Amino acid sequence: MKWSIRIATVAGIGIYVHATFVFILIWVAMGSLSRGGDTTDAIRDIIFVLALFGCVVLHELGHALAAKRYGIKTRDITLLPIGGLARLEKMPDKPMQELVVALAGPAVNVVIAALLFVGLQITGLWQPFTAELMIDGPFLQRLYVVNIFLVLFNMLPAFPMDGGRALRAILASRIGQLRATRIAASVGQGMALLFGFLGLFSNPFLIFIALFVWMGATAEYGLAQTEALLADVPVRRAMVTEFHVLGPKQTLGEAVAVTLAGPQADFPIVEAGDVIGVLTQTELLKGLSDEGRDSLISHAMHSEFETASPDEDLESAFKRLQICQCRTLPVLEHGQLVGLLTRDNLTAFLSIQSALMERHHGPGHGPELLKPMI
């Protein structure tokens, strides 16, 4: 994520802090001083917030390590003013696996709270709950309360928060992924409206959380619709069959000429009939900037790339496009290049299928109605 600084690496996962995170520290310090506290009080409150976000990191690592159990990598974990964000390559396909991943984060906070409770009881530092506890109470007891709050808050059915994902997973095991996502997204958007309303009269951070939940629920349902449209459709139905290839010994200047002559942006690099690399438009521009038009394509291309098979379903190929964060997959049949699957062509394919769906079923119908047609 842009404007983020890496602060640690845990289990191969980069931990980042977004630049905007500093604002919450400033806000906490100003709040402490406005209540009549001194610099020591402000520093104490900042340390508490840092400890709180340490618990948030552990929460996100719970999700990441649970996902790793199912072979799903986590790109990174980023701390934002409104909380933590673990970017998984994808969510598990099986509902019960998604349920485990969703619950793993809150489970970490339960463990932290339990350890703090035992420690407070053993040391005799436990105090009765009062309104002033969260301001002037024992540090560890305040941290205990916050972890309990994190569990309760994250388990609200506000998809795509943890509780919403757990709800989607439970529903998906009974009514299917798309319908479950639709219901969970609707519940999440309802919760977002509630957060926004409460934020107007209490904590403004609830408004930011409401926006996150609303946009996240909308995006997740859109992704579920896309995957439903692509399921059980072979790649050969959407792949580009008219395309240009380039050789590793051609120059970037020749690649420029081919690029300007047509709409193709990324090129498979073929030598002796085998695809040995892919030259993306980004790599072409960087090569031109660094080495000029006479540089060889082999210097700019990347040789590690994902491929697709013409007979695999578009849904799995689409997920691979997302994971590799690339725009083009060479389509190979028996080792030979037979087509290209591009993001642009997938977008066009989805638009066509949606138009056909409206023609046969009328506007507003879910993509599951299209599946028997394709």
C-alpha positions as a LaTeX table, in Angstrom:
\begin{tabular}{lrrr}
\hline
Residue & $x$ (\AA) & $y$ (\AA) & $z$ (\AA) \\
\hline
Met1 & 0.00 & 0.00 & 0.00 \\
Lys2 & 1.33 & 3.46 & $-0.91$ \\
Trp3 & 2.59 & 5.75 & 1.85 \\
Ser4 & 3.35 & 2.75 & 4.06 \\
Ile5 & 6.60 & 2.01 & 5.93 \\
Arg6 & 7.73 & $-1.51$ & 6.77 \\
Ile7 & 8.42 & $-1.88$ & 10.50 \\
Ala8 & 8.82 & $-5.65$ & 10.85 \\
Thr9 & 8.51 & $-9.04$ & 9.17 \\
Val10 & 6.78 & $-11.94$ & 10.94 \\
Ala11 & 6.54 & $-15.43$ & 9.43 \\
Gly12 & 7.53 & $-13.94$ & 6.09 \\
Ile13 & 4.73 & $-11.36$ & 6.24 \\
Gly14 & 5.66 & $-7.68$ & 6.02 \\
Ile15 & 4.17 & $-5.46$ & 8.74 \\
Tyr16 & 3.61 & $-1.88$ & 7.56 \\
Val17 & 2.43 & 1.36 & 9.15 \\
His18 & 0.55 & 3.78 & 6.91 \\
Ala19 & 1.68 & 7.39 & 7.03 \\
Thr20 & $-1.76$ & 8.50 & 8.21 \\
Phe21 & $-1.27$ & 6.43 & 11.37 \\
Val22 & 0.66 & 9.34 & 12.88 \\
Phe23 & $-2.57$ & 11.36 & 12.99 \\
Ile24 & $-4.13$ & 9.06 & 15.57 \\
Leu25 & $-1.06$ & 9.48 & 17.79 \\
Ile26 & $-1.32$ & 13.26 & 17.47 \\
Trp27 & $-5.06$ & 13.10 & 18.19 \\
Val28 & $-4.48$ & 10.97 & 21.30 \\
Ala29 & $-1.74$ & 13.29 & 22.59 \\
Met30 & $-3.89$ & 16.39 & 22.03 \\
Gly31 & $-6.82$ & 14.71 & 23.76 \\
Ser32 & $-4.65$ & 13.93 & 26.78 \\
Leu33 & $-3.38$ & 17.50 & 27.01 \\
Ser34 & $-6.87$ & 18.99 & 26.55 \\
Arg35 & $-8.05$ & 17.02 & 29.60 \\
Gly36 & $-5.48$ & 18.81 & 31.72 \\
Gly37 & $-2.75$ & 16.20 & 31.50 \\
Asp38 & 0.93 & 16.94 & 31.09 \\
Thr39 & 3.55 & 15.57 & 28.69 \\
Thr40 & 3.94 & 12.43 & 30.79 \\
Asp41 & 0.22 & 11.70 & 30.50 \\
Ala42 & 0.35 & 12.24 & 26.74 \\
Ile43 & 3.30 & 9.85 & 26.38 \\
Arg44 & 1.51 & 7.27 & 28.56 \\
Asp45 & $-1.59$ & 7.45 & 26.33 \\
Ile46 & 0.52 & 7.14 & 23.16 \\
Ile47 & 2.23 & 4.04 & 24.59 \\
Phe48 & $-1.21$ & 2.59 & 25.36 \\
Val49 & $-2.36$ & 3.18 & 21.77 \\
Leu50 & 0.81 & 1.52 & 20.48 \\
Ala51 & 0.12 & $-1.47$ & 22.74 \\
Leu52 & $-3.45$ & $-1.55$ & 21.45 \\
Phe53 & $-2.25$ & $-1.63$ & 17.86 \\
Gly54 & 0.22 & $-4.32$ & 18.82 \\
Cys55 & $-2.83$ & $-6.42$ & 19.74 \\
Val56 & $-4.34$ & $-5.47$ & 16.37 \\
Val57 & $-1.22$ & $-6.78$ & 14.60 \\
Leu58 & $-1.52$ & $-10.06$ & 16.49 \\
His59 & $-5.21$ & $-10.18$ & 15.50 \\
Glu60 & $-4.29$ & $-9.80$ & 11.82 \\
Leu61 & $-1.51$ & $-12.38$ & 12.15 \\
Gly62 & $-4.17$ & $-14.77$ & 13.45 \\
His63 & $-6.03$ & $-14.38$ & 10.15 \\
Ala64 & $-2.81$ & $-14.69$ & 8.14 \\
Leu65 & $-1.54$ & $-17.83$ & 9.86 \\
Ala66 & $-4.95$ & $-19.49$ & 9.66 \\
Ala67 & $-5.04$ & $-18.72$ & 5.92 \\
Lys68 & $-1.50$ & $-20.09$ & 5.54 \\
Arg69 & $-2.79$ & $-23.39$ & 6.89 \\
Tyr70 & $-4.92$ & $-23.63$ & 3.74 \\
Gly71 & $-2.11$ & $-22.63$ & 1.39 \\
Ile72 & $-3.15$ & $-18.97$ & 1.12 \\
Lys73 & $-0.42$ & $-16.36$ & 1.35 \\
Thr74 & $-0.73$ & $-12.96$ & 2.98 \\
Arg75 & 0.79 & $-10.11$ & 0.99 \\
Asp76 & 1.22 & $-7.80$ & 3.95 \\
Ile77 & $-0.38$ & $-6.36$ & 7.08 \\
Thr78 & $-0.85$ & $-2.58$ & 7.29 \\
Leu79 & $-1.76$ & $-0.51$ & 10.33 \\
Leu80 & $-4.23$ & 2.28 & 9.53 \\
Pro81 & $-5.85$ & 4.83 & 11.86 \\
Ile82 & $-9.07$ & 2.78 & 11.86 \\
Gly83 & $-7.36$ & $-0.57$ & 12.50 \\
Gly84 & $-5.33$ & $-3.26$ & 10.78 \\
Leu85 & $-5.61$ & $-4.68$ & 7.27 \\
Ala86 & $-4.25$ & $-8.10$ & 6.32 \\
Arg87 & $-4.17$ & $-8.48$ & 2.54 \\
Leu88 & $-4.71$ & $-12.16$ & 1.80 \\
Glu89 & $-4.17$ & $-13.32$ & $-1.77$ \\
Lys90 & $-7.71$ & $-14.70$ & $-1.61$ \\
Met91 & $-10.24$ & $-16.07$ & 0.84 \\
Pro92 & $-10.61$ & $-19.86$ & 1.11 \\
Asp93 & $-13.05$ & $-21.42$ & $-1.36$ \\
Lys94 & $-14.61$ & $-23.73$ & 1.23 \\
Pro95 & $-17.06$ & $-22.06$ & 3.64 \\
Met96 & $-15.76$ & $-23.82$ & 6.74 \\
Gln97 & $-12.19$ & $-22.78$ & 5.92 \\
Glu98 & $-13.35$ & $-19.17$ & 5.55 \\
Leu99 & $-15.07$ & $-19.50$ & 8.92 \\
Val100 & $-11.81$ & $-20.64$ & 10.54 \\
Val101 & $-9.87$ & $-17.75$ & 8.97 \\
Ala102 & $-12.54$ & $-15.22$ & 10.00 \\
Leu103 & $-12.64$ & $-16.42$ & 13.61 \\
Ala104 & $-8.87$ & $-16.74$ & 13.99 \\
Gly105 & $-8.37$ & $-13.00$ & 14.49 \\
Pro106 & $-10.93$ & $-12.54$ & 17.31 \\
Ala107 & $-9.68$ & $-15.80$ & 18.86 \\
Val108 & $-6.25$ & $-14.17$ & 19.27 \\
Asn109 & $-7.83$ & $-11.28$ & 21.19 \\
Val110 & $-9.71$ & $-13.75$ & 23.38 \\
Val111 & $-6.39$ & $-15.41$ & 24.28 \\
Ile112 & $-4.74$ & $-12.04$ & 24.98 \\
Ala113 & $-7.67$ & $-10.97$ & 27.18 \\
Ala114 & $-7.58$ & $-14.28$ & 29.07 \\
Leu115 & $-3.83$ & $-13.96$ & 29.74 \\
Leu116 & $-4.25$ & $-10.37$ & 30.92 \\
Phe117 & $-7.14$ & $-11.35$ & 33.20 \\
Val118 & $-5.15$ & $-14.13$ & 34.82 \\
Gly119 & $-2.14$ & $-11.85$ & 35.23 \\
Leu120 & $-4.23$ & $-9.09$ & 36.84 \\
Gln121 & $-5.83$ & $-11.57$ & 39.24 \\
Ile122 & $-2.52$ & $-13.11$ & 40.25 \\
Thr123 & $-0.81$ & $-9.75$ & 40.82 \\
Gly124 & $-3.80$ & $-8.25$ & 42.61 \\
Leu125 & $-3.97$ & $-5.29$ & 40.22 \\
Trp126 & $-7.57$ & $-5.98$ & 39.18 \\
Gln127 & $-9.91$ & $-3.06$ & 39.94 \\
Pro128 & $-13.73$ & $-2.80$ & 39.83 \\
Phe129 & $-14.99$ & $-1.31$ & 36.57 \\
Thr130 & $-15.79$ & 2.40 & 36.70 \\
Ala131 & $-16.30$ & 5.15 & 34.14 \\
Glu132 & $-12.79$ & 6.44 & 34.86 \\
Leu133 & $-11.15$ & 3.03 & 34.39 \\
Met134 & $-10.34$ & 3.50 & 30.70 \\
Ile135 & $-8.65$ & 6.83 & 31.43 \\
Asp136 & $-6.80$ & 6.36 & 34.70 \\
Gly137 & $-7.09$ & 2.63 & 35.41 \\
Pro138 & $-4.21$ & 0.14 & 35.40 \\
Phe139 & $-2.50$ & $-0.11$ & 32.04 \\
Leu140 & $-3.00$ & $-3.86$ & 31.68 \\
Gln141 & $-6.64$ & $-3.75$ & 32.75 \\
Arg142 & $-7.36$ & $-1.08$ & 30.16 \\
Leu143 & $-5.66$ & $-3.29$ & 27.58 \\
Tyr144 & $-7.81$ & $-6.22$ & 28.76 \\
Val145 & $-10.99$ & $-4.18$ & 28.24 \\
Val146 & $-9.87$ & $-3.07$ & 24.79 \\
Asn147 & $-9.25$ & $-6.67$ & 23.70 \\
Ile148 & $-12.72$ & $-7.66$ & 24.86 \\
Phe149 & $-14.08$ & $-4.71$ & 22.86 \\
Leu150 & $-12.09$ & $-5.82$ & 19.77 \\
Val151 & $-13.66$ & $-9.27$ & 19.99 \\
Leu152 & $-17.20$ & $-7.93$ & 20.34 \\
Phe153 & $-16.79$ & $-5.23$ & 17.71 \\
Asn154 & $-15.16$ & $-7.47$ & 15.11 \\
Met155 & $-17.84$ & $-10.13$ & 15.56 \\
Leu156 & $-20.62$ & $-7.72$ & 14.59 \\
Pro157 & $-22.18$ & $-9.03$ & 11.34 \\
Ala158 & $-20.83$ & $-6.08$ & 9.37 \\
Phe159 & $-19.45$ & $-7.78$ & 6.25 \\
Pro160 & $-16.56$ & $-7.70$ & 5.32 \\
Met161 & $-15.55$ & $-7.52$ & 8.99 \\
Asp162 & $-14.85$ & $-10.80$ & 10.79 \\
Gly163 & $-18.42$ & $-11.32$ & 12.01 \\
Gly164 & $-19.77$ & $-10.65$ & 8.54 \\
Arg165 & $-17.34$ & $-13.14$ & 6.99 \\
Ala166 & $-18.33$ & $-15.72$ & 9.58 \\
Leu167 & $-21.99$ & $-15.08$ & 8.71 \\
Arg168 & $-21.23$ & $-15.45$ & 4.98 \\
Ala169 & $-19.34$ & $-18.69$ & 5.59 \\
Ile170 & $-22.19$ & $-20.21$ & 7.61 \\
Leu171 & $-24.78$ & $-19.16$ & 5.03 \\
Ala172 & $-22.61$ & $-20.34$ & 2.11 \\
Ser173 & $-22.52$ & $-23.87$ & 3.49 \\
Arg174 & $-26.32$ & $-23.95$ & 3.09 \\
Ile175 & $-27.38$ & $-21.64$ & 0.25 \\
Gly176 & $-24.26$ & $-21.17$ & $-1.91$ \\
Gln177 & $-21.56$ & $-18.52$ & $-2.07$ \\
Leu178 & $-23.30$ & $-15.89$ & $-4.19$ \\
Arg179 & $-26.59$ & $-15.78$ & $-2.27$ \\
Ala180 & $-24.69$ & $-15.88$ & 1.02 \\
Thr181 & $-22.52$ & $-12.96$ & $-0.08$ \\
Arg182 & $-25.59$ & $-10.98$ & $-1.16$ \\
Ile183 & $-27.23$ & $-11.45$ & 2.25 \\
Ala184 & $-24.03$ & $-10.76$ & 4.19 \\
Ala185 & $-23.34$ & $-7.66$ & 2.09 \\
Ser186 & $-26.86$ & $-6.35$ & 2.69 \\
Val187 & $-26.49$ & $-6.89$ & 6.44 \\
Gly188 & $-23.07$ & $-5.21$ & 6.31 \\
Gln189 & $-24.45$ & $-2.17$ & 4.50 \\
Gly190 & $-27.21$ & $-1.92$ & 7.09 \\
Met191 & $-24.58$ & $-1.99$ & 9.83 \\
Ala192 & $-22.61$ & 0.67 & 7.95 \\
Leu193 & $-25.63$ & 2.98 & 8.00 \\
Leu194 & $-25.95$ & 2.39 & 11.73 \\
Phe195 & $-22.24$ & 3.14 & 12.28 \\
Gly196 & $-22.53$ & 6.31 & 10.24 \\
Phe197 & $-25.59$ & 7.50 & 12.17 \\
Leu198 & $-23.95$ & 6.83 & 15.54 \\
Gly199 & $-20.76$ & 8.51 & 14.34 \\
Leu200 & $-22.63$ & 11.75 & 13.69 \\
Phe201 & $-23.51$ & 12.01 & 17.38 \\
Ser202 & $-20.55$ & 10.31 & 19.07 \\
Asn203 & $-17.18$ & 9.12 & 17.74 \\
Pro204 & $-16.30$ & 10.44 & 14.24 \\
Phe205 & $-14.16$ & 7.34 & 13.64 \\
Leu206 & $-17.40$ & 5.39 & 13.28 \\
Ile207 & $-18.08$ & 7.36 & 10.10 \\
Phe208 & $-14.79$ & 6.17 & 8.57 \\
Ile209 & $-15.57$ & 2.61 & 9.63 \\
Ala210 & $-19.03$ & 2.97 & 8.06 \\
Leu211 & $-17.48$ & 4.02 & 4.75 \\
Phe212 & $-15.03$ & 1.11 & 4.89 \\
Val213 & $-17.79$ & $-1.41$ & 5.62 \\
Trp214 & $-20.12$ & $-0.02$ & 2.93 \\
Met215 & $-17.49$ & 0.02 & 0.20 \\
Gly216 & $-16.05$ & $-3.32$ & 1.28 \\
Ala217 & $-19.45$ & $-5.03$ & 1.25 \\
Thr218 & $-20.22$ & $-3.60$ & $-2.20$ \\
Ala219 & $-16.85$ & $-4.68$ & $-3.60$ \\
Glu220 & $-17.10$ & $-8.19$ & $-2.13$ \\
Tyr221 & $-20.53$ & $-8.74$ & $-3.62$ \\
Gly222 & $-19.32$ & $-7.45$ & $-6.98$ \\
Leu223 & $-16.43$ & $-9.92$ & $-6.83$ \\
Ala224 & $-18.80$ & $-12.77$ & $-5.97$ \\
Gln225 & $-20.99$ & $-11.84$ & $-8.95$ \\
Thr226 & $-17.96$ & $-11.82$ & $-11.24$ \\
Glu227 & $-16.80$ & $-15.24$ & $-10.02$ \\
Ala228 & $-20.31$ & $-16.62$ & $-10.51$ \\
Leu229 & $-20.35$ & $-15.39$ & $-14.11$ \\
Leu230 & $-16.98$ & $-17.00$ & $-14.80$ \\
Ala231 & $-17.58$ & $-20.34$ & $-13.10$ \\
Asp232 & $-17.76$ & $-23.38$ & $-15.42$ \\
Val233 & $-16.84$ & $-21.26$ & $-18.46$ \\
Pro234 & $-13.63$ & $-22.44$ & $-20.22$ \\
Val235 & $-10.82$ & $-19.97$ & $-20.81$ \\
Arg236 & $-10.99$ & $-20.58$ & $-24.57$ \\
Arg237 & $-14.37$ & $-18.79$ & $-24.60$ \\
Ala238 & $-12.80$ & $-15.48$ & $-23.54$ \\
Met239 & $-9.15$ & $-15.66$ & $-24.64$ \\
Val240 & $-7.66$ & $-13.46$ & $-27.35$ \\
Thr241 & $-6.70$ & $-15.52$ & $-30.38$ \\
Glu242 & $-5.35$ & $-12.73$ & $-32.59$ \\
Phe243 & $-2.21$ & $-11.30$ & $-31.04$ \\
His244 & 1.43 & $-10.45$ & $-31.65$ \\
Val245 & 4.43 & $-12.19$ & $-30.16$ \\
Leu246 & 7.95 & $-10.83$ & $-29.85$ \\
Gly247 & 11.37 & $-12.44$ & $-29.64$ \\
Pro248 & 13.95 & $-11.92$ & $-26.89$ \\
Lys249 & 16.52 & $-10.58$ & $-29.36$ \\
Gln250 & 14.24 & $-7.90$ & $-30.77$ \\
Thr251 & 14.69 & $-4.37$ & $-29.50$ \\
Leu252 & 12.42 & $-2.26$ & $-27.36$ \\
Gly253 & 12.07 & 0.06 & $-30.36$ \\
Glu254 & 10.48 & $-2.80$ & $-32.31$ \\
Ala255 & 8.16 & $-3.45$ & $-29.36$ \\
Val256 & 7.15 & 0.21 & $-29.43$ \\
Ala257 & 6.26 & $-0.04$ & $-33.12$ \\
Val258 & 4.01 & $-3.07$ & $-32.51$ \\
Thr259 & 2.43 & $-1.39$ & $-29.47$ \\
Leu260 & 1.53 & 1.75 & $-31.42$ \\
Ala261 & 0.15 & $-0.29$ & $-34.33$ \\
Gly262 & $-2.62$ & $-1.92$ & $-32.30$ \\
Pro263 & $-4.39$ & $-2.25$ & $-28.95$ \\
Gln264 & $-2.14$ & $-4.95$ & $-27.50$ \\
Ala265 & $-0.24$ & $-3.74$ & $-24.41$ \\
Asp266 & 1.51 & $-6.88$ & $-23.12$ \\
Phe267 & 3.43 & $-9.34$ & $-25.30$ \\
Pro268 & 4.43 & $-12.98$ & $-24.86$ \\
Ile269 & 8.11 & $-13.48$ & $-25.66$ \\
Val270 & 8.61 & $-16.62$ & $-27.74$ \\
Glu271 & 11.83 & $-18.40$ & $-28.67$ \\
Ala272 & 11.93 & $-21.65$ & $-30.67$ \\
Gly273 & 8.18 & $-22.06$ & $-30.18$ \\
Asp274 & 8.32 & $-21.77$ & $-26.37$ \\
Val275 & 7.05 & $-18.88$ & $-24.27$ \\
Ile276 & 10.05 & $-17.74$ & $-22.22$ \\
Gly277 & 8.74 & $-14.45$ & $-20.85$ \\
Val278 & 6.21 & $-11.65$ & $-20.92$ \\
Leu279 & 6.88 & $-8.00$ & $-21.71$ \\
Thr280 & 4.34 & $-5.73$ & $-20.04$ \\
Gln281 & 3.72 & $-2.13$ & $-20.98$ \\
Thr282 & 5.14 & $-1.04$ & $-17.61$ \\
Glu283 & 8.35 & $-2.98$ & $-18.25$ \\
Leu284 & 8.57 & $-1.58$ & $-21.78$ \\
Leu285 & 8.34 & 2.00 & $-20.53$ \\
Lys286 & 10.87 & 1.37 & $-17.76$ \\
Gly287 & 13.27 & $-0.25$ & $-20.24$ \\
Leu288 & 12.96 & 2.69 & $-22.61$ \\
Ser289 & 13.63 & 5.09 & $-19.76$ \\
Asp290 & 16.60 & 3.15 & $-18.38$ \\
Glu291 & 18.31 & 1.78 & $-21.51$ \\
Gly292 & 16.69 & 3.28 & $-24.61$ \\
Arg293 & 15.10 & 1.94 & $-27.80$ \\
Asp294 & 18.08 & $-0.22$ & $-28.81$ \\
Ser295 & 18.00 & $-2.35$ & $-25.67$ \\
Leu296 & 17.01 & $-5.99$ & $-26.14$ \\
Ile297 & 13.59 & $-7.19$ & $-25.01$ \\
Ser298 & 15.30 & $-9.95$ & $-23.00$ \\
His299 & 16.68 & $-7.26$ & $-20.69$ \\
Ala300 & 13.24 & $-5.82$ & $-19.90$ \\
Met301 & 10.91 & $-8.84$ & $-19.91$ \\
His302 & 10.14 & $-10.96$ & $-16.86$ \\
Ser303 & 10.71 & $-14.69$ & $-17.14$ \\
Glu304 & 8.58 & $-15.73$ & $-14.14$ \\
Phe305 & 4.93 & $-15.60$ & $-15.17$ \\
Glu306 & 1.61 & $-17.34$ & $-14.71$ \\
Thr307 & $-0.12$ & $-19.23$ & $-17.53$ \\
Ala308 & $-3.58$ & $-20.62$ & $-18.18$ \\
Ser309 & $-5.00$ & $-23.64$ & $-19.96$ \\
Pro310 & $-7.75$ & $-23.21$ & $-22.57$ \\
Asp311 & $-9.90$ & $-25.86$ & $-20.85$ \\
Glu312 & $-9.68$ & $-24.58$ & $-17.26$ \\
Asp313 & $-12.56$ & $-22.44$ & $-15.99$ \\
Leu314 & $-12.35$ & $-18.69$ & $-16.15$ \\
Glu315 & $-13.00$ & $-18.34$ & $-12.43$ \\
Ser316 & $-9.70$ & $-19.99$ & $-11.46$ \\
Ala317 & $-7.80$ & $-18.06$ & $-14.15$ \\
Phe318 & $-9.39$ & $-14.81$ & $-12.95$ \\
Lys319 & $-8.23$ & $-15.50$ & $-9.39$ \\
Arg320 & $-4.72$ & $-16.16$ & $-10.67$ \\
Leu321 & $-4.76$ & $-12.82$ & $-12.49$ \\
Gln322 & $-5.66$ & $-11.15$ & $-9.20$ \\
Ile323 & $-3.00$ & $-12.96$ & $-7.18$ \\
Cys324 & $-0.16$ & $-12.27$ & $-9.62$ \\
Gln325 & $-1.34$ & $-8.66$ & $-10.07$ \\
Cys326 & $-0.66$ & $-8.92$ & $-13.78$ \\
Arg327 & $-2.76$ & $-7.99$ & $-16.78$ \\
Thr328 & $-2.11$ & $-10.91$ & $-19.14$ \\
Leu329 & $-1.86$ & $-14.70$ & $-18.89$ \\
Pro330 & $-0.44$ & $-16.64$ & $-21.85$ \\
Val331 & $-2.76$ & $-19.56$ & $-22.64$ \\
Leu332 & $-0.82$ & $-22.76$ & $-23.35$ \\
Glu333 & $-2.11$ & $-26.03$ & $-24.81$ \\
His334 & 0.38 & $-28.91$ & $-24.79$ \\
Gly335 & 3.11 & $-26.33$ & $-24.21$ \\
Gln336 & 2.16 & $-24.26$ & $-27.25$ \\
Leu337 & 0.85 & $-20.69$ & $-27.11$ \\
Val338 & $-2.76$ & $-20.62$ & $-28.35$ \\
Gly339 & $-4.08$ & $-17.38$ & $-26.87$ \\
Leu340 & $-3.89$ & $-14.63$ & $-24.28$ \\
Leu341 & $-6.22$ & $-14.02$ & $-21.37$ \\
Thr342 & $-6.20$ & $-10.33$ & $-20.52$ \\
Arg343 & $-8.00$ & $-8.21$ & $-17.93$ \\
Asp344 & $-9.47$ & $-6.08$ & $-20.73$ \\
Asn345 & $-10.86$ & $-9.09$ & $-22.55$ \\
Leu346 & $-12.31$ & $-10.49$ & $-19.31$ \\
Thr347 & $-14.04$ & $-7.15$ & $-18.71$ \\
Ala348 & $-15.50$ & $-7.22$ & $-22.22$ \\
Phe349 & $-16.60$ & $-10.84$ & $-21.76$ \\
Leu350 & $-18.38$ & $-9.98$ & $-18.51$ \\
Ser351 & $-20.13$ & $-7.02$ & $-20.13$ \\
Ile352 & $-21.36$ & $-9.23$ & $-22.97$ \\
Gln353 & $-22.60$ & $-11.92$ & $-20.58$ \\
Ser354 & $-24.39$ & $-9.31$ & $-18.46$ \\
Ala355 & $-26.10$ & $-7.91$ & $-21.56$ \\
Leu356 & $-27.20$ & $-11.40$ & $-22.57$ \\
Met357 & $-28.51$ & $-12.01$ & $-19.07$ \\
Glu358 & $-30.64$ & $-8.86$ & $-19.21$ \\
Arg359 & $-31.89$ & $-9.85$ & $-22.68$ \\
His360 & $-33.10$ & $-13.25$ & $-21.46$ \\
His361 & $-34.11$ & $-12.51$ & $-17.88$ \\
Gly362 & $-34.56$ & $-8.77$ & $-17.62$ \\
Pro363 & $-32.42$ & $-6.22$ & $-15.74$ \\
Gly364 & $-31.54$ & $-6.65$ & $-12.09$ \\
His365 & $-31.21$ & $-10.43$ & $-12.02$ \\
Gly366 & $-28.23$ & $-12.05$ & $-10.36$ \\
Pro367 & $-25.57$ & $-13.72$ & $-12.50$ \\
Glu368 & $-26.58$ & $-17.13$ & $-11.19$ \\
Leu369 & $-29.49$ & $-16.95$ & $-13.67$ \\
Leu370 & $-26.97$ & $-16.82$ & $-16.50$ \\
Lys371 & $-25.05$ & $-19.95$ & $-15.57$ \\
Pro372 & $-27.40$ & $-22.44$ & $-17.30$ \\
Met373 & $-26.97$ & $-20.44$ & $-20.53$ \\
Ile374 & $-23.18$ & $-20.56$ & $-20.80$ \\
\hline
\end{tabular}
